[in-house]
């Protein structure tokens, strides 16, 4: 894995961790002590799924906006999905929030909620591209 890709991966992982920091124990984000030599020599985080799939338990009533799923993780009421979409980060954020508002979520900025579900959206331009953006969607099932 080259340094640029490692830097982007680290930045997105940090964003996802910050999004879920109050909801997910740090141990759930830790790299397991064993390695199987996966892509870049790293194993996925516990609960992680292959690219293109939602994590186990993702609520069926919560849609995912259009985009190419890059990876996902989570469980026990806290999930994260990373998408790659075309367009700038500003456009990706606006369109993702508009997508969730069209599906009944309410809120301001990058945090929306519907019933017992809260979504936090974080975006980052893909390395060296103003036309592709990573979107990290953090979904939390709030307790009533």
Order of alpha helices (4+ residues) and beta strands (2+ residues): alpha-beta-beta-alpha-beta-beta-beta-beta
